[in-house]
Amino acid sequence: MPGLAMDHDPNLRSENSEIRSFLLFRNTTERAVDVYWVNYSSRFIHYTTLQAKAECMVNTYVTHPWVFKDKQSDERMHVRHQSVYLPEPWYTNFNSAGRLTRKEVNIHFPVRTLEENCLWRIVALLANKEENSLLELEIPRVLKQELAHRRKNKVRKK
Protein backbone atom coordinates (compact mmCIF):
# COMPACT_ATOMS: atom_id res chain seq x y z
CA MET A 1 0.00 0.00 0.00
CA PRO A 2 1.30 3.50 -0.75
CA GLY A 3 2.38 6.03 1.84
CA LEU A 4 4.45 6.50 4.94
CA ALA A 5 3.76 5.90 8.62
CA MET A 6 2.28 9.03 10.19
CA ASP A 7 0.89 8.09 13.60
CA HIS A 8 0.86 5.36 16.21
CA ASP A 9 -1.78 3.82 18.45
CA PRO A 10 -0.39 0.81 20.37
CA ASN A 11 -3.86 -0.64 21.05
CA LEU A 12 -4.86 -0.70 17.39
CA ARG A 13 -3.26 -2.91 14.71
CA SER A 14 -3.94 -5.21 11.79
CA GLU A 15 -3.90 -8.84 12.81
CA ASN A 16 -4.23 -11.49 10.14
CA SER A 17 -5.03 -11.51 6.44
CA GLU A 18 -7.54 -14.33 6.20
CA ILE A 19 -11.04 -13.02 5.45
CA ARG A 20 -11.21 -10.48 2.62
CA SER A 21 -13.37 -7.40 2.46
CA PHE A 22 -14.18 -5.27 -0.58
CA LEU A 23 -14.92 -1.64 0.25
CA LEU A 24 -15.93 1.63 -1.34
CA PHE A 25 -14.76 4.52 0.86
CA ARG A 26 -16.88 7.63 0.25
CA ASN A 27 -15.99 11.03 1.65
CA THR A 28 -19.36 12.64 2.45
CA THR A 29 -17.76 15.84 3.78
CA GLU A 30 -16.85 19.08 2.01
CA ARG A 31 -13.21 18.63 3.09
CA ALA A 32 -10.24 16.60 1.88
CA VAL A 33 -9.83 13.49 4.05
CA ASP A 34 -6.66 11.42 4.49
CA VAL A 35 -7.26 7.66 4.58
CA TYR A 36 -4.94 5.53 6.73
CA TRP A 37 -4.52 1.78 7.02
CA VAL A 38 -3.32 0.69 10.48
CA ASN A 39 -0.53 -1.84 9.89
CA TYR A 40 0.67 -4.85 11.94
CA SER A 41 2.95 -2.57 14.03
CA SER A 42 0.14 -0.14 14.93
CA ARG A 43 1.46 2.49 12.50
CA PHE A 44 -0.94 4.64 10.49
CA ILE A 45 0.03 4.20 6.83
CA HIS A 46 -1.26 6.90 4.49
CA TYR A 47 -3.25 5.14 1.78
CA THR A 48 -4.80 8.02 -0.16
CA THR A 49 -6.43 11.44 0.13
CA LEU A 50 -10.10 11.68 -0.79
CA GLN A 51 -11.24 15.09 -1.95
CA ALA A 52 -14.72 16.33 -0.99
CA LYS A 53 -17.43 13.90 -2.17
CA ALA A 54 -14.79 11.58 -3.74
CA GLU A 55 -14.62 7.81 -3.33
CA CYS A 56 -12.13 4.98 -3.79
CA MET A 57 -12.29 1.20 -3.92
CA VAL A 58 -10.20 -0.80 -1.45
CA ASN A 59 -9.55 -4.52 -1.12
CA THR A 60 -8.59 -5.32 2.46
CA TYR A 61 -9.18 -7.81 5.29
CA VAL A 62 -11.62 -8.02 8.19
CA THR A 63 -8.98 -7.50 10.91
CA HIS A 64 -7.38 -4.47 9.20
CA PRO A 65 -8.46 -1.17 10.84
CA TRP A 66 -8.85 2.06 8.87
CA VAL A 67 -8.68 5.64 10.18
CA PHE A 68 -9.73 8.87 8.47
CA LYS A 69 -8.48 12.39 9.21
CA ASP A 70 -9.45 15.84 8.00
CA LYS A 71 -6.47 16.93 5.89
CA GLN A 72 -6.56 20.53 7.15
CA SER A 73 -7.28 20.13 10.88
CA ASP A 74 -6.01 16.55 11.42
CA GLU A 75 -9.26 15.79 13.27
CA ARG A 76 -10.46 12.19 13.14
CA MET A 77 -13.42 11.68 10.88
CA HIS A 78 -15.94 8.92 11.61
CA VAL A 79 -17.69 5.99 9.97
CA ARG A 80 -21.02 5.15 11.63
CA HIS A 81 -20.07 7.51 14.49
CA GLN A 82 -16.86 5.55 15.25
CA SER A 83 -13.30 6.91 14.84
CA VAL A 84 -11.97 3.53 13.61
CA TYR A 85 -13.49 1.40 10.87
CA LEU A 86 -13.16 -2.40 10.93
CA PRO A 87 -14.23 -4.02 7.63
CA GLU A 88 -16.96 -6.62 7.41
CA PRO A 89 -16.47 -10.01 5.67
CA TRP A 90 -16.97 -10.08 1.89
CA TYR A 91 -19.79 -12.60 2.17
CA THR A 92 -22.06 -10.10 3.95
CA ASN A 93 -22.15 -7.74 0.94
CA PHE A 94 -24.74 -9.14 -1.45
CA ASN A 95 -27.40 -6.96 -3.05
CA SER A 96 -31.08 -7.86 -3.45
CA ALA A 97 -30.32 -9.67 -6.75
CA GLY A 98 -27.83 -11.91 -4.95
CA ARG A 99 -24.77 -10.31 -6.51
CA LEU A 100 -21.62 -9.53 -4.57
CA THR A 101 -21.14 -5.77 -4.04
CA ARG A 102 -18.58 -3.57 -2.36
CA LYS A 103 -19.44 -2.41 1.15
CA GLU A 104 -20.15 1.34 0.97
CA VAL A 105 -18.31 3.09 3.79
CA ASN A 106 -19.45 6.70 4.32
CA ILE A 107 -16.89 8.93 6.01
CA HIS A 108 -18.44 11.82 7.96
CA PHE A 109 -17.66 14.48 10.54
CA PRO A 110 -17.91 13.39 14.16
CA VAL A 111 -20.88 14.64 16.15
CA ARG A 112 -19.51 17.47 18.29
CA THR A 113 -20.72 19.98 20.81
CA LEU A 114 -20.99 23.61 19.74
CA GLU A 115 -17.87 24.38 21.81
CA GLU A 116 -15.86 21.61 20.10
CA ASN A 117 -17.08 22.79 16.69
CA CYS A 118 -15.98 26.36 17.41
CA LEU A 119 -12.59 25.30 18.78
CA TRP A 120 -11.81 23.11 15.75
CA ARG A 121 -12.82 25.93 13.40
CA ILE A 122 -10.54 28.39 15.19
CA VAL A 123 -7.63 25.91 15.14
CA ALA A 124 -8.11 25.53 11.38
CA LEU A 125 -8.21 29.31 10.85
CA LEU A 126 -5.09 29.87 12.95
CA ALA A 127 -3.14 26.92 11.53
CA ASN A 128 -0.53 29.10 9.82
CA LYS A 129 -0.46 32.03 12.23
CA GLU A 130 1.98 32.65 15.05
CA GLU A 131 1.43 31.38 18.61
CA ASN A 132 0.67 34.87 20.02
CA SER A 133 -2.36 35.15 17.68
CA LEU A 134 -4.28 33.11 20.28
CA LEU A 135 -3.68 35.83 22.87
CA GLU A 136 -5.30 38.42 20.59
CA LEU A 137 -8.61 36.58 20.42
CA GLU A 138 -11.41 38.13 22.46
CA ILE A 139 -12.63 34.89 24.00
CA PRO A 140 -12.58 33.48 27.55
CA ARG A 141 -9.17 32.39 28.94
CA VAL A 142 -10.33 28.77 29.34
CA LEU A 143 -11.06 28.61 25.60
CA LYS A 144 -7.65 30.13 24.80
CA GLN A 145 -6.03 27.42 26.92
CA GLU A 146 -8.00 24.69 25.18
CA LEU A 147 -7.06 26.14 21.77
CA ALA A 148 -3.39 26.23 22.75
CA HIS A 149 -3.61 22.58 23.83
CA ARG A 150 -5.29 21.48 20.58
CA ARG A 151 -2.84 23.49 18.49
CA LYS A 152 0.15 22.02 20.36
CA ASN A 153 -1.14 18.46 19.79
CA LYS A 154 -1.70 19.15 16.08
CA VAL A 155 1.83 20.56 15.64
CA ARG A 156 3.37 17.61 17.54
CA LYS A 157 1.70 15.12 15.15
CA LYS A 158 3.29 16.63 12.04
N, CA and C of each residue as an Amber inpcrd file, in Angstrom:
protein
   474
   0.8410000  -1.1880000   0.0000000   0.0000000   0.0000000   0.0000000
   0.8790000   1.2410000   0.0000000   0.4710000   2.3130000  -0.6620000
   1.2950000   3.5010000  -0.7470000   1.3410000   4.2600000   0.5590000
   2.3540000   5.1070000   0.7150000   2.3800000   6.0290000   1.8380000
   3.4090000   5.7120000   2.8820000   3.5110000   6.6160000   3.8440000
   4.4510000   6.4990000   4.9390000   3.7090000   6.4660000   6.2580000
   4.3610000   5.9270000   7.2780000   3.7590000   5.8960000   8.6160000
   3.6530000   7.3190000   9.1430000   2.4920000   7.6670000   9.7100000
   2.2780000   9.0260000  10.1880000   1.8870000   9.1010000  11.6590000
   1.4290000   8.0300000  12.2540000   0.8860000   8.0880000  13.5990000
   1.0890000   6.7340000  14.2490000   0.6770000   6.6270000  15.4960000
   0.8620000   5.3640000  16.2060000  -0.1840000   5.2540000  17.3070000
  -0.8340000   4.1120000  17.3890000  -1.7810000   3.8150000  18.4470000
  -1.5090000   2.3780000  18.8690000  -0.8250000   2.1590000  19.9940000
  -0.3920000   0.8090000  20.3680000  -1.5200000  -0.1950000  20.5920000
  -2.7360000   0.2720000  20.8050000  -3.8600000  -0.6380000  21.0470000
  -4.6240000  -0.9920000  19.7740000  -4.1630000  -0.5070000  18.6400000
  -4.8570000  -0.7010000  17.3860000  -3.8650000  -1.2140000  16.3570000
  -4.1720000  -2.3650000  15.7170000  -3.2620000  -2.9150000  14.7050000
  -3.9830000  -3.9290000  13.8410000  -3.4490000  -4.1370000  12.6560000
  -3.9420000  -5.2130000  11.7940000  -3.4660000  -6.5260000  12.3840000
  -4.2830000  -7.5500000  12.2460000  -3.8980000  -8.8400000  12.8130000
  -3.5640000  -9.8490000  11.7360000  -4.5400000 -10.4930000  11.1610000
  -4.2290000 -11.4910000  10.1430000  -4.8560000 -11.0780000   8.8150000
  -4.5100000 -11.8090000   7.7860000  -5.0310000 -11.5090000   6.4430000
  -5.7400000 -12.7400000   5.9020000  -6.8310000 -13.1060000   6.5660000
  -7.5420000 -14.3250000   6.1950000  -8.8530000 -14.0590000   5.4690000
  -9.7240000 -13.2460000   6.0420000 -11.0430000 -13.0160000   5.4510000
 -11.0350000 -11.6700000   4.7320000 -11.2650000 -11.6940000   3.4460000
 -11.2070000 -10.4850000   2.6200000 -12.4620000  -9.6200000   2.7960000
 -12.2730000  -8.3460000   2.4540000 -13.3750000  -7.3960000   2.4590000
 -13.1640000  -6.4440000   1.2880000 -14.2440000  -6.1390000   0.5910000
 -14.1840000  -5.2660000  -0.5840000 -15.0010000  -4.0160000  -0.2730000
 -14.3090000  -2.8740000  -0.2430000 -14.9190000  -1.6410000   0.2500000
 -14.9720000  -0.5520000  -0.8060000 -15.8770000   0.3980000  -0.5770000
 -15.9300000   1.6320000  -1.3380000 -15.9720000   2.7540000  -0.3110000
 -14.8110000   3.3970000  -0.0720000 -14.7570000   4.5220000   0.8560000
 -15.3240000   5.7440000   0.1440000 -16.2610000   6.4350000   0.8100000
 -16.8830000   7.6260000   0.2460000 -16.7510000   8.7710000   1.2510000
 -16.1180000   9.8440000   0.8150000 -15.9860000  11.0340000   1.6470000
 -17.2570000  11.8650000   1.4960000 -18.0950000  11.8920000   2.5180000
 -19.3610000  12.6350000   2.4500000 -19.2020000  14.0820000   2.9110000
 -17.9840000  14.4800000   3.2770000 -17.7600000  15.8370000   3.7790000
 -17.3970000  16.7810000   2.6350000 -17.2790000  18.0480000   2.9650000
 -16.8470000  19.0750000   2.0060000 -15.3470000  19.3330000   2.1280000
 -14.6420000  18.4810000   2.8430000 -13.2060000  18.6350000   3.0910000
 -12.4250000  17.4760000   2.4980000 -11.1290000  17.6960000   2.2610000
 -10.2440000  16.6000000   1.8760000  -9.9870000  15.7410000   3.1150000
 -10.0150000  14.4170000   2.9350000  -9.8300000  13.4910000   4.0460000
  -8.6930000  12.5210000   3.7100000  -7.7310000  12.4030000   4.6350000
  -6.6560000  11.4250000   4.4890000  -7.1320000  10.0790000   5.0130000
  -6.8620000   9.0270000   4.2420000  -7.2580000   7.6630000   4.5820000
  -6.0040000   6.9090000   5.0100000  -6.0780000   6.2720000   6.1850000
  -4.9370000   5.5330000   6.7310000  -5.3200000   4.0830000   7.0080000
  -4.4400000   3.1820000   6.6190000  -4.5200000   1.7780000   7.0160000
  -3.6440000   1.6290000   8.2530000  -4.1180000   0.9190000   9.2710000
  -3.3170000   0.6860000  10.4790000  -2.6130000  -0.6570000  10.2880000
  -1.2680000  -0.6290000  10.2330000  -0.5280000  -1.8450000   9.8950000
  -0.3410000  -2.7690000  11.1000000   0.4640000  -3.8150000  10.9180000
   0.6740000  -4.8450000  11.9410000   1.4810000  -4.3340000  13.1300000
   2.1540000  -3.1850000  12.9600000   2.9480000  -2.5740000  14.0350000
   2.2470000  -1.3730000  14.6500000   0.9680000  -1.2270000  14.3990000
   0.1380000  -0.1370000  14.9290000   0.4510000   1.2190000  14.2990000
   1.1420000   1.2360000  13.1970000   1.4580000   2.4930000  12.5020000
   0.3450000   2.8540000  11.5390000   0.0510000   4.1500000  11.4490000
  -0.9380000   4.6410000  10.4940000  -0.2120000   4.8590000   9.1640000
  -0.5920000   4.1060000   8.1440000   0.0330000   4.2030000   6.8310000
  -0.9120000   4.9630000   5.9010000  -0.4190000   6.0930000   5.3740000
  -1.2650000   6.8990000   4.4890000  -1.5510000   6.1160000   3.2220000
  -2.8300000   5.9130000   2.9480000  -3.2510000   5.1390000   1.7800000
  -3.5950000   6.0540000   0.6050000  -4.4140000   7.0690000   0.8840000
  -4.8030000   8.0230000  -0.1580000  -5.4290000   9.2490000   0.5030000
  -5.6620000  10.2710000  -0.3010000  -6.4290000  11.4420000   0.1260000
  -7.6790000  11.5010000  -0.7360000  -8.8230000  11.5550000  -0.0760000
 -10.0980000  11.6820000  -0.7870000 -10.5410000  13.1400000  -0.7460000
 -10.7220000  13.7370000  -1.9000000 -11.2420000  15.0930000  -1.9510000
 -12.7220000  15.0680000  -1.5580000 -13.3090000  16.2310000  -1.3650000
 -14.7220000  16.3260000  -0.9910000 -15.5830000  15.5350000  -1.9620000
 -16.4670000  14.7090000  -1.4130000 -17.4330000  13.9040000  -2.1680000
 -16.7880000  12.8130000  -3.0400000 -15.4750000  12.5960000  -2.9370000
 -14.7950000  11.5760000  -3.7430000 -14.9170000  10.2030000  -3.0770000
 -14.5770000   9.1710000  -3.8510000 -14.6250000   7.8070000  -3.3290000
 -13.4870000   6.9970000  -3.9350000 -13.1560000   5.8870000  -3.2700000
 -12.1330000   4.9810000  -3.7900000 -12.4520000   3.5540000  -3.3610000
 -12.0790000   2.6060000  -4.2210000 -12.2900000   1.1970000  -3.9230000
 -11.0500000   0.6440000  -3.2240000 -11.2850000  -0.2020000  -2.2170000
 -10.1970000  -0.7950000  -1.4500000 -10.4890000  -2.2720000  -1.2370000
  -9.4860000  -3.0960000  -1.4610000  -9.5550000  -4.5160000  -1.1220000
  -8.7000000  -4.6930000   0.1230000  -9.2880000  -5.2250000   1.1830000
  -8.5890000  -5.3210000   2.4590000  -9.0230000  -6.5990000   3.1720000
  -8.8210000  -6.6400000   4.4820000  -9.1770000  -7.8070000   5.2920000
  -9.9650000  -7.3650000   6.5130000 -10.7200000  -8.3000000   7.0730000
 -11.6240000  -8.0210000   8.1920000 -10.8810000  -7.4590000   9.4070000
  -9.6910000  -7.9430000   9.7010000  -8.9770000  -7.4990000  10.9080000
  -8.0170000  -6.3370000  10.6370000  -8.2340000  -5.6100000   9.5360000
  -7.3810000  -4.4680000   9.2010000  -8.1310000  -3.1600000   9.4570000
  -7.7760000  -2.4320000  10.5190000  -8.4590000  -1.1710000  10.8440000
  -8.0980000  -0.0430000   9.8740000  -9.0250000   0.8770000   9.7120000
  -8.8450000   2.0620000   8.8710000  -9.2300000   3.2930000   9.6860000
  -8.4780000   4.3790000   9.4660000  -8.6840000   5.6400000  10.1780000
  -8.7310000   6.7540000   9.1390000  -9.5260000   7.7740000   9.4090000
  -9.7310000   8.8690000   8.4680000  -9.5150000  10.1900000   9.2050000
  -8.7520000  11.1060000   8.5780000  -8.4760000  12.3940000   9.2100000
  -8.7110000  13.5390000   8.2360000  -9.2930000  14.6050000   8.7680000
  -9.4510000  15.8380000   8.0020000  -8.0490000  16.3280000   7.6320000
  -7.8020000  16.5430000   6.3560000  -6.4710000  16.9320000   5.8920000
  -6.0160000  18.2660000   6.4810000  -6.9230000  19.1990000   6.6560000
  -6.5590000  20.5260000   7.1520000  -6.3750000  20.5510000   8.6690000
  -7.3280000  20.0140000   9.4170000  -7.2850000  20.1330000  10.8800000
  -6.6750000  18.9210000  11.5680000  -6.5300000  17.8020000  10.8620000
  -6.0070000  16.5520000  11.4150000  -7.0030000  15.8780000  12.3660000
  -8.2320000  16.3830000  12.4000000  -9.2620000  15.7950000  13.2670000
  -9.7160000  14.4610000  12.6950000  -9.9590000  13.4990000  13.5780000
 -10.4570000  12.1920000  13.1420000 -11.8740000  12.3160000  12.6190000
 -12.0840000  11.7830000  11.4390000 -13.4170000  11.6790000  10.8770000
 -14.0020000  10.3410000  11.3330000 -15.2770000  10.1260000  11.1250000
 -15.9420000   8.9210000  11.6140000 -16.6140000   8.1310000  10.4940000
 -16.8430000   6.8690000  10.7730000 -17.6900000   5.9890000   9.9740000
 -18.6820000   5.3930000  10.9610000 -19.9660000   5.6060000  10.7000000
 -21.0170000   5.1550000  11.6340000 -20.7440000   5.6320000  13.0660000
 -20.3220000   6.8540000  13.2030000 -20.0690000   7.5100000  14.4900000
 -18.9380000   6.8580000  15.2890000 -18.0280000   6.1670000  14.6080000
 -16.8570000   5.5540000  15.2450000 -15.6000000   6.1150000  14.5850000
 -14.5360000   6.3260000  15.3740000 -13.3020000   6.9070000  14.8390000
 -12.3910000   5.8890000  14.1720000 -12.7220000   4.5930000  14.2750000
 -11.9710000   3.5310000  13.6070000 -12.9770000   2.6600000  12.8620000
 -12.6240000   2.2870000  11.6420000 -13.4930000   1.3990000  10.8700000
 -12.8480000   0.0220000  10.7350000 -13.5890000  -1.0120000  11.1230000
 -13.1610000  -2.4030000  10.9260000 -14.0450000  -3.0150000   9.8470000
 -13.4480000  -3.4750000   8.7480000 -14.2290000  -4.0150000   7.6310000
 -15.0360000  -5.2520000   8.0040000 -16.1040000  -5.4470000   7.2440000
 -16.9580000  -6.6230000   7.4080000 -16.5680000  -7.6710000   6.3650000
 -16.8380000  -8.9470000   6.6220000 -16.4740000 -10.0050000   5.6650000
 -17.1450000  -9.8140000   4.3030000 -16.4630000 -10.2260000   3.2570000
 -16.9660000 -10.0760000   1.8900000 -18.3260000 -10.7380000   1.7030000
 -18.5650000 -11.8430000   2.3940000 -19.7920000 -12.6010000   2.1670000
 -21.0360000 -11.9680000   2.7880000 -20.8920000 -10.8120000   3.4200000
 -22.0580000 -10.0950000   3.9530000 -22.5320000  -9.0020000   2.9940000
 -21.8760000  -8.8630000   1.8490000 -22.1470000  -7.7410000   0.9400000
 -22.8070000  -8.1730000  -0.3630000 -23.9850000  -8.7730000  -0.2600000
 -24.7420000  -9.1400000  -1.4520000 -25.9340000  -8.2070000  -1.5930000
 -26.2420000  -7.8230000  -2.8280000 -27.4000000  -6.9560000  -3.0470000
 -28.6670000  -7.7990000  -3.1490000 -29.7950000  -7.1560000  -3.4220000
 -31.0800000  -7.8630000  -3.4460000 -31.1680000  -8.8860000  -4.5880000
 -30.3380000  -8.7220000  -5.6260000 -30.3220000  -9.6730000  -6.7480000
 -29.3640000 -10.8300000  -6.4820000 -28.7390000 -10.8340000  -5.2890000
 -27.8330000 -11.9100000  -4.9460000 -26.4320000 -11.7580000  -5.4980000
 -26.0990000 -10.5610000  -5.9620000 -24.7650000 -10.3060000  -6.5080000
 -23.8680000  -9.6850000  -5.4480000 -22.6110000 -10.0770000  -5.4890000
 -21.6190000  -9.5320000  -4.5690000 -21.3850000  -8.0600000  -4.8880000
 -21.3870000  -7.2000000  -3.8550000 -21.1350000  -5.7730000  -4.0380000
 -20.0740000  -5.3170000  -3.0550000 -19.5080000  -4.1690000  -3.3090000
 -18.5760000  -3.5750000  -2.3590000 -19.3720000  -2.9520000  -1.2080000
 -18.8240000  -3.0380000  -0.0200000 -19.4440000  -2.4070000   1.1460000
 -19.2050000  -0.9000000   1.0410000 -20.2730000  -0.1200000   1.0360000
 -20.1460000   1.3350000   0.9730000 -19.8640000   1.8680000   2.3730000
 -18.7640000   2.5760000   2.4990000 -18.3050000   3.0920000   3.7870000
 -18.3160000   4.6190000   3.7040000 -19.2960000   5.2420000   4.3690000
 -19.4490000   6.6970000   4.3230000 -18.6710000   7.3640000   5.4500000
 -17.7300000   8.1890000   5.0610000 -16.8920000   8.9300000   6.0140000
 -17.5890000  10.2560000   6.3040000 -17.7310000  10.5920000   7.5890000
 -18.4420000  11.8220000   7.9620000 -17.7560000  12.5050000   9.1390000
 -18.1600000  13.7520000   9.3810000 -17.6590000  14.4850000  10.5410000
 -18.1720000  13.8300000  11.8160000 -17.3910000  13.8790000  12.8860000
 -17.9080000  13.3880000  14.1640000 -18.9900000  14.3300000  14.6870000
 -19.8780000  13.7970000  15.4970000 -20.8760000  14.6380000  16.1530000
 -20.1570000  15.3520000  17.2920000 -20.2450000  16.6840000  17.3050000
 -19.5110000  17.4740000  18.2870000 -20.4420000  18.4700000  18.9690000
 -19.9940000  18.9080000  20.1370000 -20.7180000  19.9780000  20.8080000
 -20.4340000  21.2880000  20.0720000 -21.2200000  22.3030000  20.3510000
 -20.9940000  23.6110000  19.7430000 -19.6020000  24.1280000  20.1180000
 -19.1970000  23.9340000  21.3760000 -17.8680000  24.3780000  21.8130000
 -16.7660000  23.6790000  21.0130000 -16.8740000  22.3610000  20.8650000
 -15.8640000  21.6140000  20.0970000 -15.8340000  22.0760000  18.6390000
 -17.0010000  22.3060000  18.0670000 -17.0760000  22.7920000  16.6860000
 -16.3390000  24.1200000  16.5410000 -16.6070000  25.0410000  17.4520000
 -15.9770000  26.3610000  17.4060000 -14.4600000  26.2630000  17.5930000
 -14.0290000  25.4480000  18.5310000 -12.5910000  25.3040000  18.7760000
 -11.8700000  24.7210000  17.5640000 -12.4450000  23.6930000  16.9390000
 -11.8150000  23.1120000  15.7480000 -11.7670000  24.1270000  14.6170000
 -12.8010000  24.9220000  14.4720000 -12.8230000  25.9290000  13.4030000
 -11.7410000  26.9740000  13.6410000 -11.5710000  27.4010000  14.8770000
 -10.5430000  28.3900000  15.1890000  -9.1510000  27.8040000  14.9660000
  -8.9300000  26.5580000  15.3740000  -7.6300000  25.9080000  15.1420000
  -7.3230000  25.8920000  13.6490000  -8.3130000  25.5670000  12.8330000
  -8.1070000  25.5290000  11.3830000  -7.7790000  26.9200000  10.8410000
  -8.4650000  27.9410000  11.3300000  -8.2130000  29.3050000  10.8520000
  -6.8370000  29.8190000  11.2680000  -6.3740000  29.3900000  12.4380000
  -5.0940000  29.8720000  12.9550000  -3.9270000  28.9440000  12.6190000
  -4.1540000  27.9560000  11.7980000  -3.1430000  26.9250000  11.5330000
  -1.8040000  27.4970000  11.1070000  -1.7860000  28.5580000  10.3220000
  -0.5260000  29.1050000   9.8160000  -0.1260000  30.4220000  10.4690000
  -0.7910000  30.7700000  11.5380000  -0.4650000  32.0250000  12.2260000
   0.4510000  31.7470000  13.4060000   1.0490000  32.7990000  13.9320000
   1.9830000  32.6460000  15.0450000   1.2440000  32.3490000  16.3440000
   1.9930000  31.7940000  17.3180000   1.4300000  31.3780000  18.6070000
   0.7220000  32.5240000  19.3240000   1.2730000  33.7550000  19.2810000
   0.6740000  34.8730000  20.0160000  -0.6650000  35.3180000  19.4320000
  -1.0610000  34.7910000  18.2540000  -2.3580000  35.1500000  17.6810000
  -3.5060000  34.6550000  18.5570000  -3.2470000  33.5940000  19.3530000
  -4.2770000  33.1130000  20.2820000  -4.5650000  34.1520000  21.3540000
  -3.5260000  34.8400000  21.8030000  -3.6850000  35.8350000  22.8710000
  -4.5340000  37.0170000  22.4150000  -4.5490000  37.2850000  21.1250000
  -5.2950000  38.4190000  20.5910000  -6.7920000  38.1630000  20.4730000
  -7.1930000  36.9060000  20.5420000  -8.6130000  36.5790000  20.4220000
  -9.3890000  37.0950000  21.6240000 -10.5660000  37.6340000  21.3790000
 -11.4110000  38.1340000  22.4560000 -12.3940000  37.0380000  22.8540000
 -11.8460000  36.0290000  23.5230000 -12.6310000  34.8880000  24.0040000
 -12.1710000  34.5650000  25.4170000 -12.9610000  33.8240000  26.1820000
 -12.5770000  33.4840000  27.5510000 -11.2340000  32.7420000  27.6220000
 -10.5060000  32.9810000  28.7230000  -9.1750000  32.3930000  28.9370000
  -9.2100000  30.8630000  28.8450000 -10.2550000  30.2370000  29.3710000
 -10.3330000  28.7720000  29.3390000 -10.3740000  28.2570000  27.8970000
 -11.0350000  29.0080000  27.0100000 -11.0580000  28.6110000  25.6020000
  -9.6950000  28.8310000  24.9470000  -9.0070000  29.9040000  25.3220000
  -7.6500000  30.1300000  24.8020000  -6.7210000  28.9890000  25.2130000
  -6.8590000  28.5280000  26.4480000  -6.0320000  27.4180000  26.9230000
  -6.3380000  26.1340000  26.1560000  -7.6100000  25.8870000  25.9300000
  -8.0010000  24.6920000  25.1760000  -7.5010000  24.7700000  23.7350000
  -7.5760000  25.9530000  23.1340000  -7.0560000  26.1370000  21.7740000
  -5.5480000  25.8970000  21.7220000  -4.8420000  26.4340000  22.7060000
  -3.3890000  26.2310000  22.7520000  -3.0600000  24.7440000  22.8650000
  -3.8180000  24.0240000  23.6720000  -3.6140000  22.5790000  23.8340000
  -3.8630000  21.8390000  22.5250000  -4.9690000  22.1470000  21.8550000
  -5.2890000  21.4790000  20.5840000  -4.2510000  21.8170000  19.5180000
  -3.8300000  23.0590000  19.4830000  -2.8350000  23.4880000  18.4910000
  -1.5030000  22.7870000  18.7340000  -1.1130000  22.6830000  19.9940000
   0.1450000  22.0180000  20.3560000   0.1080000  20.5500000  19.9400000
  -1.0080000  19.8590000  20.1950000  -1.1410000  18.4550000  19.7910000
  -1.1090000  18.3000000  18.2920000  -1.6970000  19.2190000  17.5520000
  -1.7000000  19.1510000  16.0810000  -0.2840000  19.3380000  15.5570000
   0.4640000  20.2970000  16.0980000   1.8310000  20.5560000  15.6440000
   2.7300000  19.3670000  15.9650000   2.5520000  18.7420000  17.1240000
   3.3660000  17.6060000  17.5370000   3.1830000  16.4130000  16.6000000
   1.9870000  16.2530000  16.0230000   1.7020000  15.1190000  15.1500000
   2.3800000  15.2370000  13.7890000   2.7300000  16.4340000  13.3830000
   3.2890000  16.6340000  12.0440000   4.7500000  16.2600000  11.9730000
